[in-house]
Amino acid sequence: MQAASVLTLAFAAALLATLGTKFWLASRQIRHVAQHRGAVPVAFAGRVSLEAHQRAADYTVAKLRFGLLTTTFGAAVLLGWTLLGGLDALNAAVRDAVQPAWGDMAYQLALLVAFSVIGGVLDLPFELWSTFRIEQRFGFNRMTWRLYLGDLVKSLIVGALLGLPIAALILWLMGAAGDTWWLWAWGAWVAFSLLMLVIVPTVIAPLFNKFEPLADDTLRERVQALMARCGFRAKGLFVMDGSRRSAHANAYFTGFGAAKRVVFFDTLINKLSPGEVEAVLAHELGHFRRRHVLKRMFAIFGISLLGFALLGWLSNQTWFYAGLGVSPNLAAPNDAVALLLFLLAGPVFMFFVSPWAASLSRRHEFEADAYACEQADGRDLAAALLKLYEDNASTLTPDPVYVRFYYSHPPASQRLAAMQAHTSAMP
């Protein structure tokens, strides 16, 4: 059997296995959450109302059912782009329209843009339904059509200004840097990623949200004292107007080097007491002190290096193109097609790695919780956690198998039990 046929069969089998596993896991989660909808779990009795528990169950089930639809549609689109020849047809159309007049680089960039625009248009109805129907139904959406369209326009402009130069650089390296182009391209991507850590919080994020210095003097002093204990230096403490778009609450620190900053959603400030805000921030700082951010960054860079090396090899294999529905023509290789095929097929083959990544993330969350209990009041962290679960309508009764496969954060019951054990063990 030819290598192209083997790849076609392997891709089809992986896609079916991925799709089947997603449906099986989602169905388990739906059944489990629905079966436990009628009563608040014993561990949360008296602290979470039945109404809030049922709202979380209904929200979870609604998102999962909608997710089944988007998953099916996404699989169909992926099949259309690859084995059914969609990318091959788009490539031919863009090549004939652009290459004769504008040259090879313009043609490849136009192919990337056309692919992105078509993908965005196909996804748009699902995004709108999620935002203006599901999120609206459960009281989370605060986005107006004017704000949504404004965000869309700004996102397109920012995406073009940032995405096209790095794409052009990588495509140029693919054609001009010889057999080791993938190493140079990886270096360019790493540099670009580090640059984003600096300019996103200071330049890009303010285009979409307002960031004002934390005005509450008492809370600011408390937070500054916490950061001093944790050895964390930030450029500033900011409150973001997250309530303009959503009722969900959060806090995070972002940036790199001198651009590091602590950001609170205004929804978080309004829902939590000062002690609870301090505990939530202590958890986020726990990721910093336990070097989780650095470890994840190096892991991403390491995996991406392997990915670029693999792409460097595959882009020279005729069966890679033919096996995924594209007519290969290595006399005039199309690096943009190779890049798109890799980005389309890669997630299908990597899907079953996700449980390992989720498990590692959950372990980091436990470690950050333990650190927060050491630096702040564990009871405040537990209270804040319950408020956030309730306000964000996160189910308290997830399916255990679904958790192991998908959850980047441990279920509330496990986190609260670990906090209680850690707090009890402290002198």
Secondary structure, 3 states (H helix, E strand, C coil): CCHHHHHHHHHHHHHHHHHHHHHHHHHHHHHHHHHCCCCCCHHHCCCCCHHHHHHHHHHHHHHHHHHHHHHHHHHHHHHHHCCCCHHHHHHHHHHHHHHHHHCHHHHHHHHHHHHHHHHHHHHHHHHHHHHHHHHHHCCCECCCHHHHHHHHHHHHHHHHHHHHHHHHHHHHHHHHCHHHHHHHHHHHHHHHHHHHHHHHHHHHHHHHCCEEECCCHHHHHHHHHHHHHHCCCCCCEEEECHHHCECCCCEEEECCHHHCEEEEEHHHHHHCCHHHHHHHHHHHHHHHHCCHHHHHHHHHHHHHHHHHHHHHHHCCCHHHHHCCCCCCCCCCCCHHHHHHHHHHHHHHHHHHHHHHHHHHHHHHHHHHHHHHHHHCCHHHHHHHHHHHHHHCCCCCCCCHHHHHHHCCCCCHHHHHHHHHHHHHHCC
